């Protein structure tokens, strides 16, 4: 008899609302994003994805699924504003060589507990990248900034004071070279 490796359990099909703390208010209609709005925002920050890619990540359990509801005169799958940051971090981790399985595990171990504990600040994901990824992430940010604005950054000041709930909050101050 040959031993076989145990089959991976299929991912639970959780929505982003399943990740939220029961006392956290549901985002307002003005805050919610449709899939196309999410993709537009990701394109604007240089972390663009296709609809099919988002659906594959959701099906694989890497990111939580949309919540389907009446929104802007039709039924849409909608996302909270923090999903922009989550997908941005996913893209950064991919660029640093992490597999989707590793990213899924990082999100389950680190991001989901933060959201479940009531954190909704999009900058709560900054620690997920880890120190080994911070310098490449900042370099990519500076390159994207130049591409999007046409301005080079000479310096980037990052401070990480504590947030009200104890999670780090990232503040970025920038000074374009041409404004000195």
C-alpha positions, 0 to 999 in steps of 0.5 A: 500500500502506497501512502499518499499526501493528504489533500489540501482542504479547499479554501473556505469561501469567506467574504471580507465581512466574515473577517470583520469584528461583529462590532465594527460598523459595516462600511457605508455605501459611499465607502464601498467599492465595486470590483471595477472601482477597486480595479481603477484604484489599484491601476491608479497606484500602479498595482493593477489587476484584472477581474479574472485575477481577483476572482482567482485569488478569491476562489483560492482563498488568498483574499476574501470574496466580495459581499453581494448587495444592492449598491448604486442602483444594481446588485454588485459585489462590493469591497471595503476601502481597505481591500485596495491596501490588501491587494497592494500588499499582495502585489508587493509580496508577489514582487518579493517572490512569495507564492500565493500559498505563502501570501494566503498564510501571511494574510490568515496569520497576520491581516485577518486577526487585525481586521477581526480585532476591529482594525480598519485603518488601511495602513494596518497592513504595513507590517505584513511586508516585514523589514526584508521587504520595506526597502524594495517597497519604498523604492517601488513607491518612489518609482510609481510616484515619479511615473504618476506625478512626473516629480522625483522624490529626493527623500521620503520620511516614514514615521510609525507612531502607535495607533489608538488601538495599538496597531502601527500607523504609517505616515509618509512625508515627501518632498519633491526635488523640484520644490526645494 
